[in-house]
Amino acid sequence: MARITRALNDTGIPCPAAADRARNPHRDGRRWEVLNTVRAVLTNPRCTGRQVWNRQRADHALVDPANTTLGHRDVVRWNSPNDWVPSCERQQEWPPRPSRAARGMNHVMPPW
């Protein structure tokens, strides 16, 4: 992973945080990071062509257990990885993306 990170940084390919600074103000956005960004991309099932279902569930929790009249709210929680359901086969390839110019985007985007 360190070699991949070095190659991405040396060739000047912008990291995902650099592409959308408004959504990533807490990130540096200047360089790819080995422990975070590169690992996340390489282990993301969507990036490998697979789909995973049942990662999260929505539970209904009381807003205030001492005052049940306040009602419930939805709380998203992670399921155990043992309960995840991965696809057995790779999903159909994504269609090619139109160029940035065709999408009317002039800012820098990641190459994927």
N, C-alpha and C positions, 0 to 999 in steps of 0.2 A: 504494500500500500504506500509505503514511503516513496518508492520509485514513481508510482502513478502521480502522487501529489507533487513531487518535484517536477515531473514532466509537464503537468498542467500549469504550475506556477511559472516555470521557465519559458513556456511557449506563450504565456500571456492570456490563456483562456480564463475568462472571468468566472469566479465562483458563483453559485446560485444567489448568495446574499447580495452580490454586486448588481445583479439583474433587477432586483426589486428592493431598493433601499427603503421605501416607505413601509414595507412589511417586515424589514429586518433592521430597524434602527439600533438594536442592541448588539448587532454583529459587526465585526470589523469590515468585511466585504472586500478586503484587498487581496487575500490569499486563500487558497484551498487549505483545509486543515485535515491532517491525517486521521486524527481520532474521531472527528465529528463528520464532516461533510463527505469525504471520500468513502468512509466506511458506510455511512447511511445510504449513499448511492449504490454501492456494490452489494449491499444486503437487502435493498428494497425489492420485494418480489415483483413490483410493477416494472422495475427497470430490467428484470431478468425475463420478463414475459409471462410471469405467473400471477395468479390472483389468490388472495387469501380472504376467506370469509370468517365471520364470527370473532373478529379481534376485539370488538367492543360491544357493550350492551348498554341499554338505557334503563336505569332503575328509577323508580318513583320514590322519592324520599320526602318525608315531612319537612316543611320549611322550618318549623319549630316543634320538636316533639312534645314540649310542655304545653303548647297551644295548638291543638289539632285543627282549630277552625281556620288557621292561616292556609291550609291546603298543602298540596304537594308540588314538587318541582322535579323536573327530569335531571338526572345525574348520569353522565356518561362515565362508565368504568371499563377498565381493561379486563378481558377474560384471560385466563391462564393460557400460555402458549400451547398447552396440551389440548385445549378445547378449540384451537384454531383449525380451520378446514382449508388446507391449501389445494389448489388445482393440481391434478395429476399430470396434466399436459400443459405445454406452453399455450398461451392464448394466441389468438390470431394476431399477426403483426399489425402494428399501428399504421394507418395510412400516412403517406409522406406529408409533412407539414408544408403549408405554403410559405413562401419566402417572407422575411420581415417586411419588405417593401409592399408585398401584396396584402399583408395584414395591417399596413399603415403604422408599423412600429419602427421608430428610429432609434430606440435605446438599445443597449447591448443586451443580448439574450444568451443564455447558455447554449452550447452547440447541440443539445439533445432535444 
